[in-house]
């Protein structure tokens, strides 16, 4: 076979916090669909991680994704964590990407190949437990390392009033209360909000397709 000029590494991070609610199992179902598709298409290496107050890499880059490994990954999710520290979680996966890139470039086939890395973060995106400025700096640091971060927001609520699009952020400026849209000064340049989780496999597939076309 002719050596590929690109080595692709895709990480899927799923929020393991309680706030994910019923969307959690649906996210795992979608994860299985995407993981199997990536494996069958031989697009590249896949890694899967859970995050809340800390990150757990459940499936490492360079490891074949099988039914057994998939079942083991799914069993690790509990969706019981009380908070989500997204900035710290993203910082924690940077060394994972760095090591994976070095590993891909160390092979004979990868010596002259361009290593492309993308990180999908699947969450309800209630991120104010993290400082937004800190989170923005973290996303920028990953971007400077040529790691594209795409936030997939699960916006499924029993009451439409609870939608993230109706959420306001409140801050104090010069001793005055300032209210603005949750998406004002949002730290993620690339994000998509889903109100139907069933569309998640299609959205991830489409995002991957666009990414491949761009690069």
C-alpha positions, 0 to 999 in steps of 0.5 A: 500500500502507498503510505498516506501523507496524512496521519489523523488522530481523533479524540472524543471527550464526553462530559461525565457529569450529572448535568448531562442527564438523559443525554448521556446514554444517547451520547454513548450510543452515538459514540459507538456509531462514530467509533465503528465508522472511523475504524471501518474507514481506517481514517486514523487513530481514535481516542476516547476520554471522559471528563468532569472534575478530572480526565480519564483516557478510556481508549488510547491512540493507536489501540484498535477499537473493538466491540470488547474495548467499546463495551469497556469504555461505555461501562466507565461512564456513570454521569454522576459527577457534580461539576465539570472543570473543562479548562483543566480537562482540556489542559490534561489532554494536551500531553496525550496529543503531544505523545500521540503525534510523536508516536505517529511521526516515529514510524517509517510511514509517518516520518514524512506525514502530516499529523492532523489532530482534532478533539471533539468535546461533547457536553451540555456546556455549562462552563461557568464553573470554569473561568472563561478567560482561562478556558479561552487561553486553554483552547488557544494553546491547543490551537497553537499546537495544531489541535482543533477543538470542536465543542458539541453542545447537548442542549436537551431540556424538558422545559425549552426555557432551560435551553442554553440559548435562553441562558444568561450570564451575570457579571459585576462591572463597576459595581453594576450587574451586567447581564448578557447572552451565554454565548457572548465572549464564548471561549470556543470558536468552533461549536455546534448546539444540538437539541436532538441528540439523535442527530449527533452521529450525523453532526460529528460525521459532517464535521469530520468531513468538513475538517478533512476537506479543509486540511 
